[in-house]
């Protein structure tokens, strides 16, 4: 998976904004002092 910095640059948003959006959607999990990881279960998309 590309780095958060690269993904944010491709999307044209600041890195923190991109990371926050992924966390809000439940796609990533941030562990203080350790890092950010892909969430173990991806929630279904709502229509």
C-alpha positions in Angstrom: 0.0 0.0 0.0 1.4 3.5 -0.8 2.3 5.8 2.0 -0.2 8.2 3.5 1.8 11.1 2.1 1.7 9.7 -1.5 -2.0 8.9 -1.3 -2.8 12.4 0.0 -0.7 14.0 -2.7 -2.5 12.0 -5.4 -5.9 13.0 -3.9 -4.8 16.7 -3.6 -5.4 16.9 0.1 -3.2 17.4 3.2 -1.8 14.2 4.7 -3.7 14.7 8.0 -7.0 15.3 6.1 -6.5 12.0 4.2 -5.7 10.0 7.2 -8.6 11.4 9.1 -11.0 10.6 6.3 -9.8 7.0 6.2 -10.2 6.6 10.0 -13.7 8.1 9.9 -14.7 5.6 7.3 -13.3 2.8 9.5 -10.7 1.8 6.9 -7.7 2.4 9.1 -6.9 2.2 12.8 -4.4 4.5 14.4 -2.4 3.2 17.4 -0.7 6.0 19.4 3.0 5.7 19.3 2.9 2.7 16.9 1.4 3.7 13.6 -1.7 3.6 11.3 -2.8 0.3 10.0 -5.5 -1.1 7.6 -8.6 -2.0 9.6 -9.1 -5.7 10.0 -12.7 -5.6 8.9 -13.8 -3.3 6.1 -17.3 -2.1 6.7 -19.8 -2.3 3.8 -20.4 0.9 1.9 -23.8 2.5 2.5 -25.9 3.7 -0.4 
